[in-house]
Amino acid sequence: MEIFTCAFFGHRDFYAHTLCEPKLLELLNDILSKHEFTEFLVGRNGEFDRFVASLVHRVKGDNCSMTLVLPYITADFSKNQQAFENYFDSVEICEQSSQTHFKSAITIRNHHIIDRSDLVICYLEHHNGGAYEAVRYAYKTGKTIINLYDKKHP
């Protein structure tokens, strides 16, 4: 079976839910219709990540899975492991990032996610921060990138 893998990156503070939702739903449905099986890789480090996870959860069917990729075991995950496992199809702790200093763990996890992905969907308004650095890495590695940000409607 051919598996198409899609990752998501966006700024921690995200306020464009209403504007972004129709675009992202259309894009998710398009991806699902074109591929035999899609694996969606998500993080949980900001509002955009939670927004994406809720939309993927809404559209997902038998031809996809949603994997939460954590940089290390967090206190939130430890306390609520069953809830995470019920919401996501799988939860992974990135081995490389879990064995490094916590200040670099998210960057290492992001590179791991990008290396696994065929497509990177992002919401980038500014040229700074972790999401921006992740998408720069995706660009350097030749990944296909779709930015949902519309400069006319931030």
DSSP file (Angstrom, degrees, kcal/mol; ACC not computed):
  #  RESIDUE AA STRUCTURE BP1 BP2  ACC     N-H-->O    O-->H-N    N-H-->O    O-->H-N    TCO  KAPPA ALPHA  PHI   PSI    X-CA   Y-CA   Z-CA
    1    1 A M              0   0    0      0, 0.0     2,-0.5     0, 0.0     0, 0.0   0.000 360.0 360.0 360.0 135.6    0.0    0.0    0.0
    2    2 A E        -     0   0    0     36,-0.0    35,-0.8     2,-0.0     2,-0.5  -0.684 360.0-158.9 -79.7 126.3    1.2    3.5   -0.9
    3    3 A I  E     -a   37   0A   0     -2,-0.5     2,-0.5    33,-0.1    35,-0.2  -0.940   3.2-161.3-111.4 122.7    1.4    5.7    2.2
    4    4 A F  E     -a   38   0A   0     33,-2.9    35,-2.9    -2,-0.5     2,-0.5  -0.873  12.3-153.4 -99.4 131.3    1.4    9.5    1.7
    5    5 A T  E     -a   39   0A   0     -2,-0.5   113,-3.0    33,-0.2   114,-1.7  -0.917  11.9-174.5-116.7 133.0    2.7   11.4    4.7
    6    6 A C  E     -ab  40 119A   0     33,-2.6    35,-3.1    -2,-0.5     2,-0.3  -0.981   2.9-166.9-128.7 132.7    1.7   15.0    5.5
    7    7 A A  E     -ab  41 120A   0    112,-2.5   114,-3.0    -2,-0.4     2,-0.4  -0.813   7.9-146.1-118.0 159.9    3.0   17.2    8.4
    8    8 A F  E     + b   0 121A   0     33,-1.0     2,-0.3    -2,-0.3   114,-0.2  -0.974  15.7 174.7-130.0 139.5    1.8   20.5    9.8
    9    9 A F  E     + b   0 122A   0    112,-1.9   114,-1.7    -2,-0.4     2,-0.3  -0.992  12.2 147.8-143.8 136.1    3.6   23.5   11.2
   10   10 A G  E     - b   0 123A   0     -2,-0.3    39,-0.2   112,-0.2   114,-0.2  -0.979  49.6 -72.7-158.7 166.6    2.3   26.9   12.4
   11   11 A H        -     0   0    0    112,-1.2    37,-0.9    -2,-0.3    38,-0.1  -0.267  40.3-120.7 -64.6 149.4    2.9   29.6   14.9
   12   12 A R  S    S+     0   0    0     34,-0.2    35,-2.7    35,-0.1     2,-0.6   0.914 105.3  56.7 -56.1 -46.6    2.2   28.9   18.6
   13   13 A D  S    S+     0   0    0     33,-0.2     2,-0.4    34,-0.1    -2,-0.1  -0.812  73.2 172.9 -91.1 120.4   -0.3   31.8   18.6
   14   14 A F        +     0   0    0     -2,-0.6     3,-0.1     1,-0.1    -4,-0.0  -0.991  17.3 161.6-136.1 123.7   -2.9   31.3   15.9
   15   15 A Y        +     0   0    0     -2,-0.4     3,-0.3   139,-0.2    -1,-0.1   0.335  55.1  87.8-123.7   4.4   -6.0   33.5   15.5
   16   16 A A     >  +     0   0    0      1,-0.2     4,-2.7     2,-0.1     5,-0.3  -0.076  43.4 130.0-101.2  34.7   -7.2   32.8   11.9
   17   17 A H  H  > S+     0   0    0      1,-0.2     4,-2.5     2,-0.2    -1,-0.2   0.922  74.1  46.9 -52.3 -51.5   -9.4   29.8   12.6
   18   18 A T  H  4 S+     0   0    0     -3,-0.3    -1,-0.2     1,-0.2    -2,-0.1   0.885 117.7  41.4 -63.5 -41.4  -12.4   31.1   10.7
   19   19 A L  H  > S+     0   0    0      1,-0.2     4,-0.5     2,-0.1    -1,-0.2   0.847 120.3  42.7 -74.3 -34.1  -10.4   32.1    7.7
   20   20 A C  H  X S+     0   0    0     -4,-2.7     4,-2.7     1,-0.2     5,-0.3   0.792  95.7  76.2 -85.8 -29.8   -8.2   29.0    7.6
   21   21 A E  H  X S+     0   0    0     -4,-2.5     4,-2.7    -5,-0.3     5,-0.2   0.895  95.4  45.8 -55.9 -50.1  -10.8   26.3    8.3
   22   22 A P  H  > S+     0   0    0      0, 0.0     4,-2.2     0, 0.0    -1,-0.2   0.911 114.9  48.8 -62.2 -39.4  -12.5   26.1    4.9
   23   23 A K  H  X S+     0   0    0     -4,-0.5     4,-2.2     1,-0.2    -2,-0.2   0.929 114.5  44.7 -63.6 -44.6   -9.1   26.1    3.0
   24   24 A L  H  X S+     0   0    0     -4,-2.7     4,-2.9     2,-0.2     5,-0.2   0.893 111.7  51.7 -70.5 -39.2   -7.7   23.4    5.2
   25   25 A L  H  X S+     0   0    0     -4,-2.7     4,-2.5    -5,-0.3     5,-0.2   0.923 111.4  48.1 -61.5 -43.3  -10.8   21.2    5.1
   26   26 A E  H  X S+     0   0    0     -4,-2.2     4,-2.1    -5,-0.2    -2,-0.2   0.918 113.3  47.9 -61.9 -43.4  -10.8   21.4    1.3
   27   27 A L  H  X S+     0   0    0     -4,-2.2     4,-2.5     2,-0.2    -2,-0.2   0.913 111.4  49.6 -64.8 -44.2   -7.1   20.6    1.2
   28   28 A L  H  X S+     0   0    0     -4,-2.9     4,-2.6     1,-0.2    -2,-0.2   0.928 111.9  48.1 -61.6 -45.6   -7.5   17.6    3.6
   29   29 A N  H  X S+     0   0    0     -4,-2.5     4,-1.8     1,-0.2    -1,-0.2   0.878 111.1  51.7 -63.7 -37.3  -10.3   16.2    1.6
   30   30 A D  H  X S+     0   0    0     -4,-2.1     4,-1.3    -5,-0.2    -2,-0.2   0.924 110.6  48.0 -63.6 -45.3   -8.4   16.6   -1.6
   31   31 A I  H >X S+     0   0    0     -4,-2.5     4,-1.0     1,-0.2     3,-0.6   0.939 111.9  49.4 -60.3 -47.7   -5.4   14.8   -0.1
   32   32 A L  H 3< S+     0   0    0     -4,-2.6    -1,-0.2     1,-0.2     3,-0.2   0.832 110.1  51.2 -63.6 -32.4   -7.6   12.0    1.1
   33   33 A S  H 3< S+     0   0    0     -4,-1.8    -1,-0.2     1,-0.2    -2,-0.2   0.746 112.0  46.9 -76.7 -22.0   -9.3   11.6   -2.2
   34   34 A K  H << S+     0   0    0     -4,-1.3     2,-0.4    -3,-0.6    -1,-0.2   0.582 105.6  61.7 -96.4 -11.2   -6.0   11.3   -4.1
   35   35 A H     <  -     0   0    0     -4,-1.0     3,-0.2    -3,-0.2   -32,-0.1  -0.919  69.1-137.5-126.1 144.5   -4.0    8.9   -2.0
   36   36 A E  S    S-     0   0    0     -2,-0.4     2,-0.3     1,-0.3    -1,-0.1   0.909  95.1  -0.1 -61.1 -44.0   -4.6    5.3   -1.0
   37   37 A F  E     -a    3   0A   0    -35,-0.8   -33,-2.9    -3,-0.1     2,-0.4  -0.979  68.3-160.2-149.5 136.0   -3.6    5.9    2.6
   38   38 A T  E     -ac   4  64A   0     25,-2.1    27,-2.1    -2,-0.3     2,-0.6  -0.966   4.3-158.3-121.9 132.3   -2.5    9.2    4.3
   39   39 A E  E     -ac   5  65A   0    -35,-2.9   -33,-2.6    -2,-0.4     2,-0.6  -0.948  11.5-156.8-106.1 120.5   -0.5    9.5    7.5
   40   40 A F  E     -ac   6  66A   0     25,-3.1    27,-3.2    -2,-0.6     2,-0.5  -0.874   4.2-158.0 -99.0 123.5   -1.0   12.9    9.2
   41   41 A L  E     +ac   7  67A   0    -35,-3.1   -33,-1.0    -2,-0.6     2,-0.3  -0.899  18.6 174.9-103.9 123.5    1.9   13.8   11.5
   42   42 A V  E     - c   0  68A   0     25,-2.7    27,-2.8    -2,-0.5     2,-0.2  -0.905  18.6-154.6-128.6 154.8    1.0   16.4   14.1
   43   43 A G        -     0   0    0     -2,-0.3    10,-0.1   -35,-0.2    27,-0.1  -0.385  14.9-138.7-106.6-168.2    2.6   18.1   17.1
   44   44 A R        +     0   0    0     25,-0.2     3,-0.1    -2,-0.2    26,-0.0  -0.207  63.3 112.8-149.9  50.0    1.0   19.7   20.1
   45   45 A N  S    S+     0   0    0      1,-0.1     2,-0.3    61,-0.0     3,-0.1   0.231  78.5   0.5-112.7  13.3    3.1   22.8   20.8
   46   46 A G  S  > S-     0   0    0      1,-0.1     4,-1.7    -3,-0.0     5,-0.2  -0.988  83.8 -76.5 179.9 178.2    0.6   25.5   20.0
   47   47 A E  H  > S+     0   0    0    -35,-2.7     4,-2.4    -2,-0.3     5,-0.2   0.852 121.2  56.1 -63.5 -38.0   -2.8   26.6   18.9
   48   48 A F  H  > S+     0   0    0    -37,-0.9     4,-2.7   -36,-0.3    -1,-0.2   0.915 105.8  52.6 -62.6 -40.9   -2.2   25.8   15.2
   49   49 A D  H  > S+     0   0    0      1,-0.2     4,-2.3     2,-0.2    -1,-0.2   0.912 111.3  45.5 -60.2 -43.5   -1.3   22.2   16.1
   50   50 A R  H  X S+     0   0    0     -4,-1.7     4,-2.0     2,-0.2    -1,-0.2   0.892 112.1  52.3 -67.8 -39.1   -4.5   21.7   18.1
   51   51 A F  H  X S+     0   0    0     -4,-2.4     4,-1.8     2,-0.2    -2,-0.2   0.938 111.3  46.5 -60.1 -48.8   -6.6   23.4   15.4
   52   52 A V  H  X S+     0   0    0     -4,-2.7     4,-2.9     1,-0.2     5,-0.3   0.924 110.0  53.3 -61.4 -45.8   -5.1   21.0   12.7
   53   53 A A  H  X S+     0   0    0     -4,-2.3     4,-2.4     1,-0.2    -1,-0.2   0.893 107.9  51.0 -59.4 -39.8   -5.6   17.9   14.9
   54   54 A S  H  X S+     0   0    0     -4,-2.0     4,-1.4     2,-0.2    -1,-0.2   0.888 112.6  45.8 -66.8 -37.4   -9.3   18.8   15.4
   55   55 A L  H  X S+     0   0    0     -4,-1.8     4,-1.9     2,-0.2    -2,-0.2   0.909 113.0  48.8 -72.2 -41.6   -9.9   19.2   11.6
   56   56 A V  H  X S+     0   0    0     -4,-2.9     4,-1.9     1,-0.2    -2,-0.2   0.925 110.3  52.7 -61.5 -42.3   -8.0   16.0   10.8
   57   57 A H  H  < S+     0   0    0     -4,-2.4    -1,-0.2    -5,-0.3    -2,-0.2   0.866 108.4  51.9 -59.2 -36.6  -10.1   14.2   13.4
   58   58 A R  H  < S+     0   0    0     -4,-1.4    -1,-0.2     1,-0.2    -2,-0.2   0.870 118.8  32.9 -68.9 -38.8  -13.2   15.6   11.8
   59   59 A V  H  < S+     0   0    0     -4,-1.9    -2,-0.2    -3,-0.1    -1,-0.2   0.602  89.7 116.8 -96.8 -11.9  -12.4   14.4    8.2
   60   60 A K     <  +     0   0    0     -4,-1.9     2,-0.2    -5,-0.2     5,-0.0  -0.242  32.4 161.5 -69.6 146.0  -10.5   11.2    8.9
   61   61 A G    >   -     0   0    0      4,-0.0     3,-1.0   -29,-0.0    -1,-0.1  -0.455  59.0 -57.2-134.2-152.5  -11.8    7.9    7.7
   62   62 A D  T 3  S+     0   0    0      1,-0.2    -2,-0.1    -2,-0.2     0, 0.0   0.632 123.4  64.8 -74.2 -13.6  -10.4    4.4    7.1
   63   63 A N  T 3  S+     0   0    0    -26,-0.1   -25,-2.1   -28,-0.0     2,-0.3   0.109 103.4  42.1-100.6  23.7   -7.8    5.6    4.6
   64   64 A C  E <   -c   38   0A   0     -3,-1.0     2,-0.3   -27,-0.2   -25,-0.2  -0.990  57.0-155.0-157.7 165.5   -5.8    7.7    7.0
   65   65 A S  E     -c   39   0A   0    -27,-2.1   -25,-3.1    -2,-0.3     2,-0.5  -0.970  13.3-140.4-139.9 156.7   -4.2    7.9   10.4
   66   66 A M  E     -c   40   0A   0     -2,-0.3    23,-1.7   -27,-0.2    24,-1.3  -0.977  19.1-168.8-122.3 119.5   -3.2   10.8   12.7
   67   67 A T  E     -cd  41  90A   0    -27,-3.2   -25,-2.7    -2,-0.5     2,-0.6  -0.924  13.9-146.7-112.2 125.7    0.0   10.4   14.7
   68   68 A L  E     -cd  42  91A   0     22,-2.4    24,-3.2    -2,-0.5     2,-0.6  -0.803  15.1-161.6 -85.9 124.7    1.0   12.7   17.5
   69   69 A V  E     - d   0  92A   0    -27,-2.8   -25,-0.2    -2,-0.6    24,-0.2  -0.924   7.4-168.0-113.3 109.1    4.8   13.0   17.5
   70   70 A L  E     - d   0  93A   0     22,-3.1    24,-2.9    -2,-0.6    28,-0.1  -0.689  24.2-139.7 -95.2 147.7    6.2   14.3   20.8
   71   71 A P  S    S-     0   0    0      0, 0.0     2,-0.3     0, 0.0    -1,-0.1   0.754  84.5 -20.0 -75.8 -22.5    9.8   15.5   21.2
   72   72 A Y  S    S-     0   0    0     26,-0.1     2,-0.5    27,-0.1    22,-0.1  -0.945  90.8 -67.1-168.9 170.5    9.9   13.8   24.7
   73   73 A I        -     0   0    0     -2,-0.3     2,-0.2    -3,-0.1    20,-0.0  -0.623  55.8-158.5 -75.1 120.6    7.5   12.6   27.3
   74   74 A T     >  -     0   0    0     -2,-0.5     4,-2.4     1,-0.1     5,-0.2  -0.564  28.1-116.6 -96.5 162.2    5.8   15.6   28.8
   75   75 A A  H  > S+     0   0    0      2,-0.2     4,-2.5     1,-0.2     5,-0.2   0.899 117.6  54.7 -62.2 -40.3    4.0   15.9   32.1
   76   76 A D  H  > S+     0   0    0      1,-0.2     4,-1.7     2,-0.2    -1,-0.2   0.915 109.9  45.9 -59.8 -44.4    0.7   16.5   30.3
   77   77 A F  H  4 S+     0   0    0      2,-0.2     4,-0.4     1,-0.2    -2,-0.2   0.919 111.4  51.9 -65.6 -43.2    1.2   13.3   28.3
   78   78 A S  H >< S+     0   0    0     -4,-2.4     3,-0.6     1,-0.2    -2,-0.2   0.906 114.5  42.5 -60.0 -42.5    2.2   11.3   31.4
   79   79 A K  H 3< S+     0   0    0     -4,-2.5    -1,-0.2     1,-0.2    -2,-0.2   0.796 128.4  29.0 -73.6 -28.6   -0.9   12.5   33.3
   80   80 A N  T 3X S+     0   0    0     -4,-1.7     4,-2.1    -5,-0.2     3,-0.3  -0.067  74.0 133.4-125.0  32.1   -3.3   12.0   30.4
   81   81 A Q  H <> S+     0   0    0     -3,-0.6     4,-2.6    -4,-0.4     5,-0.2   0.878  74.2  51.9 -55.5 -43.8   -1.8    9.2   28.3
   82   82 A Q  H  > S+     0   0    0      1,-0.2     4,-1.8     2,-0.2    -1,-0.2   0.899 109.0  50.4 -62.5 -40.7   -5.1    7.3   27.9
   83   83 A A  H  > S+     0   0    0     -3,-0.3     4,-1.9     2,-0.2    -1,-0.2   0.909 111.4  48.6 -64.2 -41.8   -6.8   10.5   26.6
   84   84 A F  H  X S+     0   0    0     -4,-2.1     4,-2.7     1,-0.2    -2,-0.2   0.932 111.9  49.0 -62.1 -45.5   -4.0   11.1   24.1
   85   85 A E  H  < S+     0   0    0     -4,-2.6    -1,-0.2     1,-0.2    -2,-0.2   0.793 111.1  50.5 -68.0 -27.6   -4.1    7.5   22.9
   86   86 A N  H  < S+     0   0    0     -4,-1.8    -1,-0.2    -5,-0.2    -2,-0.2   0.845 115.3  42.1 -75.2 -34.2   -7.9    7.6   22.5
   87   87 A Y  H  < S+     0   0    0     -4,-1.9     2,-0.3    -5,-0.2    -2,-0.2   0.904 114.2  49.7 -80.8 -43.9   -7.8   10.8   20.4
   88   88 A F  S  < S-     0   0    0     -4,-2.7   -21,-0.2    -5,-0.2     3,-0.1  -0.668  77.9-131.1 -96.9 151.4   -4.8   10.0   18.2
   89   89 A D  S    S-     0   0    0    -23,-1.7     2,-0.3    -2,-0.3   -22,-0.2   0.845  92.5  -2.6 -68.2 -32.5   -4.4    6.8   16.2
   90   90 A S  E     -d   67   0A   0    -24,-1.3   -22,-2.4    -6,-0.1     2,-0.4  -0.987  61.9-146.9-154.2 156.7   -0.9    6.6   17.6
   91   91 A V  E     -d   68   0A   0     -2,-0.3     2,-0.4   -24,-0.2   -22,-0.2  -0.996  18.7-171.5-126.6 128.0    1.5    8.5   19.8
   92   92 A E  E     -d   69   0A   0    -24,-3.2   -22,-3.1    -2,-0.4     2,-0.6  -0.931  18.5-148.6-120.4 144.0    5.2    8.5   19.1
   93   93 A I  E     -d   70   0A   0     -2,-0.4     2,-0.4   -24,-0.2   -20,-0.1  -0.966  32.5-122.4-104.7 118.1    8.1    9.9   21.2
   94   94 A C     >  -     0   0    0    -24,-2.9     4,-2.1    -2,-0.6     5,-0.2  -0.452  18.5-152.0 -64.2 117.8   10.8   10.9   18.7
   95   95 A E  H  > S+     0   0    0     -2,-0.4     4,-0.8     1,-0.2    -1,-0.2   0.910  89.9  50.7 -61.3 -45.6   13.8    8.9   19.8
   96   96 A Q  H >4 S+     0   0    0      1,-0.2     3,-0.6     2,-0.2    -1,-0.2   0.922 115.2  41.8 -60.7 -44.7   16.5   11.4   18.6
   97   97 A S  H >4 S+     0   0    0      1,-0.2     3,-1.3     2,-0.2    -1,-0.2   0.805 107.2  61.0 -75.8 -27.9   14.9   14.4   20.3
   98   98 A S  H 3< S+     0   0    0     -4,-2.1    -1,-0.2     1,-0.3    -2,-0.2   0.679 104.1  51.8 -71.8 -15.3   14.1   12.5   23.5
   99   99 A Q  T << S+     0   0    0     -4,-0.8    -1,-0.3    -3,-0.6     2,-0.2   0.187 102.6  71.5-105.4  15.7   17.8   11.9   24.0
  100  100 A T  S <  S-     0   0    0     -3,-1.3     5,-0.1     1,-0.1     2,-0.1  -0.688  98.1 -65.3-123.9 176.1   19.0   15.5   23.6
  101  101 A H    >>  -     0   0    0     -2,-0.2     3,-1.7     1,-0.1     4,-0.8  -0.381  47.8-122.9 -62.4 138.4   18.8   18.7   25.6
  102  102 A F  H 3> S+     0   0    0      1,-0.3     4,-0.6     2,-0.2     3,-0.3   0.764 107.1  64.7 -59.6 -26.5   15.3   19.9   25.9
  103  103 A K  H 34 S+     0   0    0      1,-0.2    -1,-0.3     2,-0.1     4,-0.2   0.763 112.8  33.2 -70.1 -23.2   16.0   23.3   24.3
  104  104 A S  H <> S+     0   0    0     -3,-1.7     4,-2.2     2,-0.1    -1,-0.2   0.453  95.2  92.9-106.3  -2.6   16.9   21.6   21.0
  105  105 A A  H  X S+     0   0    0     -4,-0.8     4,-2.6    -3,-0.3     5,-0.2   0.881  83.7  49.6 -62.7 -41.9   14.4   18.7   21.2
  106  106 A I  H  X S+     0   0    0     -4,-0.6     4,-2.8     2,-0.2    -1,-0.2   0.911 111.0  50.1 -67.4 -40.2   11.5   20.4   19.4
  107  107 A T  H  > S+     0   0    0     -4,-0.2     4,-2.3     2,-0.2    -1,-0.2   0.927 112.4  47.1 -61.8 -44.4   13.8   21.4   16.4
  108  108 A I  H  X S+     0   0    0     -4,-2.2     4,-2.1     2,-0.2    -2,-0.2   0.917 112.8  49.1 -64.0 -43.1   15.1   17.8   16.2
  109  109 A R  H  X S+     0   0    0     -4,-2.6     4,-2.4     1,-0.2    -2,-0.2   0.914 109.8  52.4 -61.4 -42.8   11.6   16.4   16.4
  110  110 A N  H  X S+     0   0    0     -4,-2.8     4,-2.5     1,-0.2    -2,-0.2   0.912 108.8  49.3 -61.4 -43.1   10.5   18.8   13.7
  111  111 A H  H  X S+     0   0    0     -4,-2.3     4,-2.7     1,-0.2    -1,-0.2   0.900 110.0  52.4 -61.9 -40.7   13.3   17.8   11.3
  112  112 A H  H  X S+     0   0    0     -4,-2.1     4,-1.3     2,-0.2    -2,-0.2   0.922 110.4  47.5 -60.1 -45.4   12.4   14.1   12.0
  113  113 A I  H  X S+     0   0    0     -4,-2.4     4,-0.7     1,-0.2     3,-0.4   0.931 113.2  48.1 -62.5 -46.0    8.8   14.8   11.0
  114  114 A I  H >< S+     0   0    0     -4,-2.5     3,-1.2     1,-0.2    -2,-0.2   0.910 106.7  56.0 -63.3 -42.8    9.8   16.7    7.9
  115  115 A D  H 3< S+     0   0    0     -4,-2.7    -1,-0.2     1,-0.3    -2,-0.2   0.818 110.4  46.6 -59.4 -30.2   12.2   14.0    6.8
  116  116 A R  H 3< S+     0   0    0     -4,-1.3    -1,-0.3    -3,-0.4    -2,-0.2   0.614 100.2  93.3 -82.9 -13.9    9.3   11.5    6.9
  117  117 A S    <<  -     0   0    0     -3,-1.2  -111,-0.2    -4,-0.7     3,-0.1  -0.506  50.7-168.1 -95.8 150.2    6.8   13.7    5.1
  118  118 A D  S    S+     0   0    0   -113,-3.0    26,-1.0     1,-0.3     2,-0.4   0.697  86.1  26.5 -92.4 -29.9    5.8   14.1    1.4
  119  119 A L  E     -be   6 144A   0   -114,-1.7  -112,-2.5    24,-0.1     2,-0.5  -0.993  63.6-156.8-139.0 139.8    4.0   17.3    2.0
  120  120 A V  E     -be   7 145A   0     24,-2.7    26,-2.6    -2,-0.4     2,-0.5  -0.982   9.0-167.7-118.5 121.3    4.3   20.1    4.6
  121  121 A I  E     +be   8 146A   0   -114,-3.0  -112,-1.9    -2,-0.5     2,-0.3  -0.925  20.1 169.3-106.6 130.5    1.2   22.3    5.3
  122  122 A C  E     -be   9 147A   0     24,-3.1    26,-3.3    -2,-0.5     2,-0.4  -0.870  37.7-145.3-137.0 167.9    1.9   25.4    7.3
  123  123 A Y  E     +b   10   0A   0   -114,-1.7  -112,-1.2    -2,-0.3     2,-0.5  -0.852  32.7 168.1-133.0  98.1    0.5   28.6    8.5
  124  124 A L        +     0   0    0     -2,-0.4    25,-0.1  -114,-0.2     3,-0.1  -0.949  16.9 162.3-119.8 117.0    3.3   31.2    8.6
  125  125 A E        +     0   0    0     -2,-0.5     2,-0.3     1,-0.1    -1,-0.1   0.781  69.7  34.3 -95.4 -36.7    2.6   34.9    9.1
  126  126 A H  S    S-     0   0    0      2,-0.2     2,-0.7     0, 0.0    -1,-0.1  -0.777  76.8-118.7-123.2 165.5    6.1   36.0   10.1
  127  127 A H  S    S+     0   0    0     -2,-0.3     2,-0.3    -3,-0.1    -3,-0.0  -0.398  85.2  67.2-100.8  54.3    9.7   35.0    9.4
  128  128 A N        +     0   0    0     -2,-0.7     4,-0.5     0, 0.0    -2,-0.2  -0.973  63.9  55.2-159.0 166.7   10.7   33.9   12.9
  129  129 A G  S  > S-     0   0    0     -2,-0.3     4,-2.1     1,-0.2     5,-0.2  -0.211  90.6 -61.5  96.2 173.5   10.1   31.2   15.4
  130  130 A G  H  > S+     0   0    0      1,-0.2     4,-2.3     2,-0.2    -1,-0.2   0.867 129.6  52.3 -65.2 -40.3   10.2   27.5   15.5
  131  131 A A  H  > S+     0   0    0      2,-0.2     4,-2.3     1,-0.2    -1,-0.2   0.914 110.2  49.7 -64.3 -41.4    7.5   26.9   12.8
  132  132 A Y  H  > S+     0   0    0     -4,-0.5     4,-2.3     1,-0.2    -2,-0.2   0.926 111.2  48.9 -62.2 -44.3    9.3   29.2   10.4
  133  133 A E  H  X S+     0   0    0     -4,-2.1     4,-1.9     1,-0.2    -1,-0.2   0.879 110.3  52.0 -64.0 -37.7   12.6   27.4   11.1
  134  134 A A  H  X S+     0   0    0     -4,-2.3     4,-2.2     2,-0.2    -1,-0.2   0.925 110.6  46.8 -63.8 -44.4   10.9   24.1   10.5
  135  135 A V  H  X S+     0   0    0     -4,-2.3     4,-2.5     2,-0.2    -2,-0.2   0.857 108.5  55.7 -69.0 -34.4    9.5   25.2    7.1
  136  136 A R  H  X S+     0   0    0     -4,-2.3     4,-2.4     2,-0.2    -1,-0.2   0.914 108.3  49.1 -60.2 -41.6   12.9   26.6    6.1
  137  137 A Y  H  X S+     0   0    0     -4,-1.9     4,-1.7     2,-0.2    -2,-0.2   0.919 109.8  51.3 -63.1 -43.3   14.3   23.2    6.8
  138  138 A A  H  <>S+     0   0    0     -4,-2.2     5,-2.5     1,-0.2     4,-0.2   0.902 109.9  49.8 -60.3 -41.2   11.5   21.6    4.7
  139  139 A Y  H ><5S+     0   0    0     -4,-2.5     3,-1.5     1,-0.2    -1,-0.2   0.927 109.3  51.2 -62.4 -45.7   12.3   24.0    1.8
  140  140 A K  H 3<5S+     0   0    0     -4,-2.4    -1,-0.2     1,-0.3    -2,-0.2   0.799 109.5  50.8 -63.3 -29.4   16.0   23.2    2.0
  141  141 A T  T 3<5S-     0   0    0     -4,-1.7    -1,-0.3    -5,-0.2    -2,-0.2   0.385 118.4-110.9 -91.9   4.5   15.2   19.5    1.8
  142  142 A G  T < 5 +     0   0    0     -3,-1.5    -3,-0.2    -4,-0.2    -2,-0.1   0.688  60.1 157.9  81.4  19.0   13.0   19.9   -1.2
  143  143 A K      < -     0   0    0     -5,-2.5     2,-0.4    -6,-0.2    -1,-0.2  -0.409  49.0-107.6 -74.3 152.1    9.7   19.1    0.4
  144  144 A T  E     -e  119   0A   0    -26,-1.0   -24,-2.7    -2,-0.1     2,-0.4  -0.683  42.7-165.5 -76.4 131.1    6.4   20.4   -1.2
  145  145 A I  E     -e  120   0A   0     -2,-0.4     2,-0.5   -26,-0.2   -24,-0.2  -0.972  16.9-170.1-127.7 134.1    5.1   23.2    1.1
  146  146 A I  E     -e  121   0A   0    -26,-2.6   -24,-3.1    -2,-0.4     2,-0.6  -0.987   9.1-160.0-122.0 120.2    1.6   24.8    1.2
  147  147 A N  E     -e  122   0A   0     -2,-0.5   -24,-0.2   -26,-0.2   -26,-0.1  -0.893   4.3-164.1-100.6 121.4    1.3   27.9    3.3
  148  148 A L        +     0   0    0    -26,-3.3   -25,-0.2    -2,-0.6     2,-0.2   0.563  53.5 115.1 -79.8  -9.6   -2.3   28.6    4.3
  149  149 A Y        -     0   0    0    -27,-0.3     2,-0.6   -25,-0.1    -2,-0.1  -0.422  52.0-158.0 -67.0 132.4   -1.6   32.2    5.3
  150  150 A D    >   -     0   0    0      3,-0.4     3,-1.5    -2,-0.2    -2,-0.1  -0.953   8.1-152.8-112.9 113.2   -3.3   34.8    3.1
  151  151 A K  T 3  S+     0   0    0     -2,-0.6    -1,-0.1     1,-0.3    -2,-0.0   0.757  95.7  56.3 -59.0 -25.4   -1.5   38.2    3.3
  152  152 A K  T 3  S+     0   0    0      1,-0.3    -1,-0.3     2,-0.1    -3,-0.0   0.770 117.7  32.5 -76.8 -25.0   -4.8   40.0    2.5
  153  153 A H    <         0   0    0     -3,-1.5    -3,-0.4     1,-0.1    -1,-0.3  -0.667 360.0 360.0-134.6  77.2   -6.6   38.4    5.5
  154  154 A P              0   0    0      0, 0.0  -139,-0.2     0, 0.0    -1,-0.1   0.526 360.0 360.0 -68.6 360.0   -4.3   37.7    8.4
